[in-house]
Every structure is written in structure tokens, then in C-alpha cells.
Amino acid sequence: VYSMAASFSPAAYDNTTLFGRLQIALPFDYQGNIDQPVWNQWLANDVYSWLDNATYRANLSGHNLYFETSDHDQNFFNLQTEAFVEKLHDLNINHQDASFTKYPGDDAQSRTFLYDRLANILKFHNRYLKDQNGNF
């Protein structure tokens, strides 16, 4: 949340509050009330919403997209990733996605998941992340 605030809603330095010292504005207060002007800044940077923009969708065409989730979602990223991938499916935007389970009966914890999937991720990068001259 803090890194999103630093990217989406940076604020001028204010020594009177913690968030002011961090130079960020959050889109909600401590009671969960929405700060609409700040929330609007966040919505403007929401990649899920960007898919509604024809220019953004056109910019994605021709790119190789890959998404992977594990069965151990300790940071609650799967819901966001799955919703994004579903929208890509609905919009017929070419991509690859996979769900990874490390061991039968045992979850794929984040560090184990990354370590075990690193070879696949690097192979994907090796196949697709080169410039027109074949350089990385």
C-alpha cells in the first residue's frame, strides 16, 4: 500500500503526520473512509481499468504476457491476478497463465514457489524479452 501511494499519490512533505513525513497520501483514513480525490489518482493508475482503454489494449497486442499463481496465496495476490487474467481472456488478449502446486498435499509457499519456478520464468524471459537484434 505504501509503495502504491508513493507511485500513485505522492504528497508534499508534512512534518505533522506520519504519512506526511513519508510524503504519501492514502486513499482512505484510519476508519476506512474513502478520500475520493486520492482514490481517483489510484484508479487512474489501475492496470485492470486500463484494459477498458482501447489504446492500452492495442499497446498490449504483440507482447508476450505470462501470469502464474500458486496455491499458497499468503499476500492475497491471486484474486487480483485471476481477475486480470480473466479480463484478458474476455478481451481476447494473448497471454499465458498457469497455477502452480509444488507438492501434492503441500502448498507452494512464496519463497519455495519462486525458487522452483525461477527456471521457467527465466526461460520465458529468454524466449521473449529480446530486442530486434536478439539482445537482452
Secondary structure, DSSP 4 states (H G I P E B T S, - for coil): -HHHHHHH-B----TTSHHHHHTB--SB-TT--B-HHHHHHHHHT-HHHHTTSHHHHHHHTT---EEEEES--TTS-HHHHHHHHHHHHHTT---EEEEE--BTTB---HHHHHHHHHHHHHHHHHHH---TTS--
